[in-house]
Amino acid sequence: MNQREFADIVLNDARAYAAGMGYQFGPGADTFVESQLLQAGRETENAPPAEQQRKLDEARRAARILINSMIAQIDQIAGYRAMNPGKIGEETRDAALSSGICPLWPFC
């Protein structure tokens, strides 16, 4: 599996997971997640198929942890919910990554 395939599989899963919870990534957060997943795909594209699948599963779990943490941060940021209805963006991403979830490959 090449880096683009890896990133697309996890990113589509992450977007669907967020949408199922009533949210979508803002453009900055979406770009960040995609970028991190492309890097992860580069790191794993020459690995044996079983290792690629293990890393793919790990990235999917990590994306869901990140999304849950981003959603949890919404009400911790003054005015965020009102200004960004239905969005999880850069502010919630930054707050999530600073909340103690790291290290969380491939996001931090």
KEKOL-394326 format. One record per residue (C-alpha): residue number from 1; residue in three letters; x, y, z. Coordinates in nm, 2 decimals, always signed. Example, Ala and Ser with C-alpha at 12.3 -4.5 7.8 and 13.67 -1.06 7.14 Angstrom:
! residues 2
<pt 1,'ala',<+1.23,-0.45,+0.78>>,
<pt 2,'ser',<+1.37,-0.11,+0.71>>,
***
This chain:
! residues 108
<pt 1,'met',<+0.00,+0.00,+0.00>>,
<pt 2,'asn',<+0.14,+0.34,-0.09>>,
<pt 3,'gln',<+0.13,+0.65,+0.13>>,
<pt 4,'arg',<-0.17,+0.80,-0.05>>,
<pt 5,'glu',<-0.37,+0.48,+0.00>>,
<pt 6,'phe',<-0.27,+0.46,+0.36>>,
<pt 7,'ala',<-0.37,+0.83,+0.42>>,
<pt 8,'asp',<-0.70,+0.80,+0.23>>,
<pt 9,'ile',<-0.81,+0.49,+0.42>>,
<pt 10,'val',<-0.75,+0.64,+0.77>>,
<pt 11,'leu',<-0.86,+1.00,+0.67>>,
<pt 12,'asn',<-1.19,+0.87,+0.53>>,
<pt 13,'asp',<-1.25,+0.66,+0.84>>,
<pt 14,'ala',<-1.17,+0.96,+1.06>>,
<pt 15,'arg',<-1.40,+1.19,+0.87>>,
<pt 16,'ala',<-1.68,+0.94,+0.89>>,
<pt 17,'tyr',<-1.62,+0.88,+1.26>>,
<pt 18,'ala',<-1.64,+1.26,+1.33>>,
<pt 19,'ala',<-1.95,+1.30,+1.11>>,
<pt 20,'gly',<-2.12,+1.02,+1.30>>,
<pt 21,'met',<-2.07,+1.23,+1.61>>,
<pt 22,'gly',<-2.21,+1.54,+1.44>>,
<pt 23,'tyr',<-1.87,+1.71,+1.36>>,
<pt 24,'gln',<-1.65,+1.77,+1.06>>,
<pt 25,'phe',<-1.29,+1.88,+1.05>>,
<pt 26,'gly',<-1.22,+2.25,+0.98>>,
<pt 27,'pro',<-0.98,+2.30,+0.69>>,
<pt 28,'gly',<-0.67,+2.35,+0.90>>,
<pt 29,'ala',<-0.73,+2.04,+1.11>>,
<pt 30,'asp',<-0.82,+1.84,+0.80>>,
<pt 31,'thr',<-0.49,+1.94,+0.64>>,
<pt 32,'phe',<-0.29,+1.86,+0.95>>,
<pt 33,'val',<-0.45,+1.51,+0.98>>,
<pt 34,'glu',<-0.39,+1.44,+0.62>>,
<pt 35,'ser',<-0.03,+1.55,+0.63>>,
<pt 36,'gln',<+0.04,+1.34,+0.94>>,
<pt 37,'leu',<-0.12,+1.04,+0.77>>,
<pt 38,'leu',<+0.08,+1.08,+0.45>>,
<pt 39,'gln',<+0.40,+1.09,+0.66>>,
<pt 40,'ala',<+0.28,+0.77,+0.83>>,
<pt 41,'gly',<+0.21,+0.61,+0.50>>,
<pt 42,'arg',<+0.56,+0.70,+0.38>>,
<pt 43,'glu',<+0.71,+0.54,+0.69>>,
<pt 44,'thr',<+0.51,+0.21,+0.63>>,
<pt 45,'glu',<+0.49,+0.17,+0.25>>,
<pt 46,'asn',<+0.79,-0.06,+0.23>>,
<pt 47,'ala',<+0.69,-0.27,+0.53>>,
<pt 48,'pro',<+0.55,-0.62,+0.50>>,
<pt 49,'pro',<+0.17,-0.63,+0.45>>,
<pt 50,'ala',<+0.10,-0.75,+0.80>>,
<pt 51,'glu',<+0.30,-0.46,+0.95>>,
<pt 52,'gln',<+0.12,-0.22,+0.72>>,
<pt 53,'gln',<-0.21,-0.35,+0.84>>,
<pt 54,'arg',<-0.10,-0.32,+1.20>>,
<pt 55,'lys',<+0.01,+0.04,+1.15>>,
<pt 56,'leu',<-0.31,+0.12,+0.96>>,
<pt 57,'asp',<-0.52,-0.01,+1.26>>,
<pt 58,'glu',<-0.30,+0.19,+1.50>>,
<pt 59,'ala',<-0.35,+0.51,+1.30>>,
<pt 60,'arg',<-0.73,+0.45,+1.29>>,
<pt 61,'arg',<-0.74,+0.41,+1.66>>,
<pt 62,'ala',<-0.52,+0.72,+1.71>>,
<pt 63,'ala',<-0.74,+0.93,+1.48>>,
<pt 64,'arg',<-1.05,+0.83,+1.69>>,
<pt 65,'ile',<-0.87,+0.92,+2.01>>,
<pt 66,'leu',<-0.77,+1.26,+1.86>>,
<pt 67,'ile',<-1.12,+1.33,+1.74>>,
<pt 68,'asn',<-1.27,+1.24,+2.08>>,
<pt 69,'ser',<-1.02,+1.47,+2.25>>,
<pt 70,'met',<-1.09,+1.75,+2.01>>,
<pt 71,'ile',<-1.46,+1.72,+2.07>>,
<pt 72,'ala',<-1.40,+1.73,+2.45>>,
<pt 73,'gln',<-1.20,+2.05,+2.41>>,
<pt 74,'ile',<-1.49,+2.24,+2.23>>,
<pt 75,'asp',<-1.65,+2.37,+2.55>>,
<pt 76,'gln',<-1.31,+2.44,+2.71>>,
<pt 77,'ile',<-1.24,+2.71,+2.45>>,
<pt 78,'ala',<-1.44,+3.03,+2.52>>,
<pt 79,'gly',<-1.69,+3.09,+2.24>>,
<pt 80,'tyr',<-1.56,+2.81,+2.02>>,
<pt 81,'arg',<-1.89,+2.62,+1.99>>,
<pt 82,'ala',<-2.09,+2.93,+1.89>>,
<pt 83,'met',<-1.83,+3.05,+1.64>>,
<pt 84,'asn',<-1.77,+2.70,+1.49>>,
<pt 85,'pro',<-2.09,+2.50,+1.50>>,
<pt 86,'gly',<-2.03,+2.14,+1.41>>,
<pt 87,'lys',<-1.66,+2.19,+1.35>>,
<pt 88,'ile',<-1.35,+2.05,+1.51>>,
<pt 89,'gly',<-1.06,+2.27,+1.40>>,
<pt 90,'glu',<-0.71,+2.39,+1.47>>,
<pt 91,'glu',<-0.79,+2.53,+1.81>>,
<pt 92,'thr',<-0.95,+2.21,+1.93>>,
<pt 93,'arg',<-0.66,+2.01,+1.77>>,
<pt 94,'asp',<-0.40,+2.22,+1.95>>,
<pt 95,'ala',<-0.59,+2.19,+2.28>>,
<pt 96,'ala',<-0.63,+1.81,+2.23>>,
<pt 97,'leu',<-0.26,+1.76,+2.16>>,
<pt 98,'ser',<-0.18,+1.95,+2.47>>,
<pt 99,'ser',<-0.42,+1.76,+2.69>>,
<pt 100,'gly',<-0.20,+1.46,+2.77>>,
<pt 101,'ile',<-0.29,+1.23,+2.48>>,
<pt 102,'cys',<+0.06,+1.24,+2.34>>,
<pt 103,'pro',<+0.25,+1.04,+2.24>>,
<pt 104,'leu',<-0.01,+0.93,+1.99>>,
<pt 105,'trp',<+0.14,+0.81,+1.66>>,
<pt 106,'pro',<+0.11,+0.94,+1.40>>,
<pt 107,'phe',<-0.02,+1.27,+1.53>>,
<pt 108,'cys',<+0.23,+1.35,+1.81>>,
***
